[in-house]
Amino acid sequence: VLEGTGSVATYTIITVAPAGFEKYTPYAFVVLQVDNTDLRISGFMPNITTPDDLPVGTKAKITGFDDRGIIIEKQ
């Protein structure tokens, strides 16, 4: 069983969203390196506007799943 915690491996900040995601902008699409595994999971991180908001290596956790996909939040 995975704990769902890890660190941000890379990401991109979305300011012009695809159809259906306009109400969520800005957000980051994040690749999370899951702790104690070789597994990387991609997901949605809300309220990220600049690279200063999310340095690579930031600790984060999977907090849920909805119409956006996997939801990841900073710890």
C-alpha positions in Angstrom: 0.0 0.0 0.0 1.4 3.4 -1.0 1.1 6.4 1.3 0.7 8.8 -1.6 3.5 11.1 -0.4 6.5 12.2 -2.4 8.3 15.1 -4.0 7.6 17.1 -7.2 9.9 15.8 -10.0 8.7 18.3 -12.6 5.6 20.2 -13.6 4.0 22.7 -16.0 1.8 25.6 -15.0 -1.4 25.9 -17.0 -2.8 29.4 -17.5 -4.7 28.7 -20.7 -6.7 25.6 -19.9 -8.3 23.1 -22.3 -12.1 23.1 -22.6 -13.8 22.1 -19.4 -10.9 23.2 -17.1 -11.1 27.0 -17.5 -12.6 27.5 -14.0 -9.5 25.8 -12.4 -6.8 28.1 -13.9 -4.1 28.6 -13.0 -3.0 25.2 -11.9 0.0 22.9 -12.3 0.1 19.5 -13.9 2.6 17.8 -11.6 4.8 14.6 -11.9 5.1 13.3 -8.3 8.0 10.9 -7.4 6.3 8.7 -4.9 8.3 8.1 -1.7 10.1 4.7 -1.3 9.3 3.6 -4.9 10.4 4.0 -8.5 6.8 5.1 -9.3 6.0 8.6 -10.7 2.4 9.7 -10.8 1.0 12.7 -12.7 -1.8 14.9 -11.3 -3.5 18.2 -10.8 -2.2 20.8 -8.2 -4.5 23.8 -7.8 -3.5 27.4 -7.2 0.0 27.4 -8.6 0.7 30.6 -10.5 4.5 30.9 -10.8 7.5 28.7 -10.5 8.2 30.3 -7.1 5.0 28.7 -5.8 6.4 25.2 -6.6 10.1 24.5 -6.6 11.2 21.1 -7.9 11.6 18.8 -4.9 8.6 20.3 -3.0 7.1 17.6 -0.7 3.5 16.8 -1.7 0.7 14.3 -1.1 -2.1 12.8 -3.2 -5.3 14.0 -1.6 -8.0 12.6 -3.8 -9.5 12.1 -7.3 -12.3 13.9 -9.1 -13.1 15.1 -12.6 -9.7 16.8 -12.8 -7.9 13.5 -12.2 -5.5 12.8 -9.3 -5.4 15.8 -6.9 -2.0 16.6 -5.4 -1.4 19.2 -2.7 1.7 20.6 -1.1 2.5 19.3 2.4 
